[in-house]
């Protein structure tokens, strides 16, 4: 028998640097899952990204278990890394 899905949450977290603070806590706290367990699993899976924003989709089940899928970093973050800049250009008129 398949598990019953309670909810889904999608947000971005810095790779390898997730904490139970927002956005993780605010997105997943309402489902009652173990935030420490999610944080440790996420950080282990994304440690090679070292702070690059990683989109994640978390599926929560009725027994408070969860699974998550990490996606590739946003194009803007990849372009900034390739160009070696910390932020985009500040425009002047």
N, C-alpha and C positions, 0 to 999 in steps of 0.2 A: 504494500500500500504506500502510495506517495505521501510525502509530508505536505501539510497544508501551509500555504504561504500566508504569513501575517501581514507583511509589508515589504516595500522596497525603498531604498534611499540611494540617491546619487549625489556625489559631491567631489571636490578636489582636495587632495591632501599632499603636502610636500613628501616626496619619496624618502622613506627611511627615517622620517622625523615626525610621525603622527603622535599625537597625545590625546588623552580623553577630553581635552578642552574643545571648544567649537573649532571647526564644524563637525567633528566626529561626535562629540557628546550631544549636541543639539539635534543632530540627524538620527542618531541611533538610540539615545536615551529613552525615548518614548516606547521602544519595543522591549525594553528590559533585558537586553543581551549583556553579556560580560564585556564591557568596554576594554578592559585590560587585555583580554584574550584577542579581541579584534586588533588592537593597537600592536601587540607583539607579532601577530601573524602578518599584518600589513607591512610593518617595518622590516621583517625578515624577508618578505617577498620583494620589496622595493628598495633594499639598501643600496643597490648599485646606482640608483638615480640621484641619491645624495641631495635632496632639497628641491628637485625639479617637481613642479606640480603634476600629480598623477590623478586623472579621473578614476573614480571607483564606483561600482554599482553593487550594493549589498542587498541580498535577499534574506529576509528573516522569516523563520518558520514558527509554527505554533508552539513547539517545544523549546523555544528560545535559542535554537541553534541557528547558524547563519552560514552563508557562503558568499564570497565576493569575487568580482571580476575586475581586474585592473586593465585599464585601456592605455593607449600610447599618450604621451604628453601632448598638450596643445601645440599647434604649429608655431604660435608666437613664442613659446618657451624654447622650442627647438631652434628657431631662428636666432633668438638672443644668445643661446649657447654657442651656435656656430659663428656668430659675429663677435663673440667675446665681449658683449656689453651687458651691463647690469639692468638698464632700463631703456625704454624707447627715447627718441629725440624729444626734447622740449621745444615746442614751436614758438617763434617770436614773429611778431608782425611789425 
